Amino acid sequence: MDVRRADERYPGGDPAAGITSRHAFSFGPHYDPGNLRFGALLACNEEHLAPGAGFDEHPHSHTEIVTWVVSGELTHRDSTGHETVVRAGDVQRLSSADGVRHVERNDAPVPLTFVQMWLAPLDPGGDPAYETVRGIADSTPYAVPEAGAMLHVRRLSPGERTAVPDGAYVYVHVVRGEVTLGGETLGAGDSARVTDAEALEAVAGAASGAELLVWEMAGR
């Protein structure tokens, strides 16, 4: 198990424009050949957008982009004609395939925080696709078969335990609160990369509870 702390993330974005980003993997000007991916996961970005701020139209290709809104509202528009407002508890996926362009903005009067994760497809190419699942439940994993991956959302009350899926690659990101995992205590923004995960359990902090995003990924 490889634990990465929130303060180890690479800073990014454009604070002057109301955008603050924190990257868990090699990203943009922060090139790190030893931190390019884990399993299918290529990026896990924490994004904070002030009201009115956003990312202008930009391209993606050959990437499965999954977004989890922590607080606020994310406005999404893309070149295939989708326009959606994504709210806390919703899962959004953009399969960029051979190529798509999109805009991401905070059009609400309150700050926006979201976590965006990029995964490498098993077979690049194809046609772009878009999906939003509203208010996903803890007991309903979200499958991304194009990347051989499954997302599990866990919202734990103080002291509650949950099993971590077994898998060749398991990535745990703490959205909020505190958990103990494999003898390590992780706080908000921390993550753990687990290879050949088996019989692991996460325990929420006694005072805080926790919200986790857990990726279960097949071997490659």
N, C-alpha and C positions, 0 to 999 in steps of 0.2 A: 504494500500500500504506500503510495507516494502522496503525501499531503502538501498542498500548495496553499499558502496564506493569502488573504485579501491584499495585504500590503506588498506582495510580490508581483501583483498584476502589472502589466505594462500600461502606463497612462496614455490616453489618446483623446480624440475628439477635438473640439474647438471651444474652450471655455468662454472666450469672448463672444461667441455666437450662441451661448447657452447650451452647449453640448459637452458633457463630460463622459468619457468612456474609460473602461478598465478591461484589459484584454488578458485572458488566461493563457493564450497560446501566441506564438510568434505571429505578429500582425503589423502590416504596413511598414513604417520605418524601424520597428522593433523586430529585426530579423534575428531569430535564434534557431540555428539548425538542429539543436537538441530538443526543441519544443514545438515541432511542427504539427503534431497530431497525437491523439490517443485513440486507438481503435478507429472507428469511423469519424470521430469528432475532430474537426479542424479549428473550431473557434467556440469560445464561450465568453461573450462580451456583456458586461454590465453597462447599460446605457442610461444616462440621466439627461432629460431634455427639459429646459425651461419652457414656460408657456410661449407659444409662437415659434419655437426653435424646431429644427428638423434637418433631415438629410435630403438634399435635392435629388432629382432623378439620377440614378446611377445603375450600371449594368451588373448582372450576375450570370454565371453559367456553370453547369455541371456541379451544382451544389444544392443540397436539401437544407433549407433555412427554416428553423423552428423558433418561434418567438413566444415568450411567456411574459405577460404584463404583470408587474408587481403592484403598481399603483398608478392611477391616472388613466388616460385614454390615448391609444396610438391610432393615428389615421394612416391607413395604407392605401396607396393607389399604384397600379402596375399597368404595363403596356398591353396586357391581355384584356383589360377592361374592368378589372376588379377594383372596387373602392369600398373599404370596410373600416369601421371603428372597432378596435380590439380593446377589451377592458380586462381588469384584473380577474384572474381565474380562467381566461380563455386561452386556448392554444391555437396559434396560427402557423400554417406551413406553406411555404412557397417553394415549389420544386422548379428550379430555374432551368433545368434541362439544357437544351441547345442555346438558350439565351433569353433573358427577360430584363426589363428595366422597371424600377419601382421608386416610389417616393415614400418616406416615412416622416411623419410630422406629429408635433404636439399642438393640436388646434384647440385644446381645452384651456381653461383659465388657471389650471393647477399644474404643478410639476408632474412629469411622467418618468417612471422608472420601469425598465424592462430588461429581461435577459434574452439575448439572441444567440442561438447555437447553430453552427454550420456543420453539416455532415457530408462526407464524400459518398456519392452513389456507387453501388456495385457495378453498374453499367452506365457510363456517361452517355448523354444524348437524349433523344426523345423530345416530347412536347412539354412545354411548361404546364404546371398544374397549381391550383390554389385551393386551400381549405381552411376553414375556421371552425373549431369546436368550442361551443359556448359552455362555460361553467363546468369544466371537466371534473369528474369525481375522483376521489382518492383511489377507489377500487377499479377504475377504468384506465388501464394503460393505453398509451397512444402509440400505435405502431407506425414506423417509417420503414416499410419493407424494402424500399428502394436503396436504403443504406444498411439493411440488416440490423435494425436498431429498434428499441422500444423505450419510450419515455414513461417513467412512473412519477407521479406527483404524490408527495406525502406531506400532509398537514398534521402535525403531532401536538397534542396537548401536553402540558408539563409532565415530565416523567414517563410519557408513553413510549412504548417500544414498537419497532417495526422491522420486519425481515428485509434485508437487502437482497435483491435477486442474485442468484448464482449466474456467472457468466464469464466468458473469456476476457471481456473488458467491461468494467463497470465504473462509471463516472458519477460521483456524488457532488452536487453543488448546493451549498446552504444559502437559501434565499434570505431567510431571517431566522433569528433565534439562535439556539445552540444545541449541538448534538455530540454524543460520544460515539465514536465508531472505531472499532478495533483498538481500543485503548487510547485513542487520540480524541481530544476535544476540539471541535470545529465550530467557529462562529460565522456570522453573516459574511458572505463573500469568500469564505474558505472553500476548498474543494479537496476531494480525494480521488486518486486514480488507482483502481484496484485491478490487478491482473489475476485471472483464474480465481475469481471471487467464489467463495463457498462458505455457507453457514454464517454469514456476517449479520450483525444486528445493529441498528442505530437506535440510540436512546436519547430522547429530547431532554433538554435541561429542566431541572426541577422548578425553576422560576419562570423560564421564558417560553417553553414549548419551541416548535420549530416548523419551518416550511422547507422542504427539500425537493430538488429535481434530480432524479436518478436515471441515468442512461444505462440500459442493458444492451450490450453490443456483441455480435458474433465475432469469432476470430477471423483473421484475413490471411 
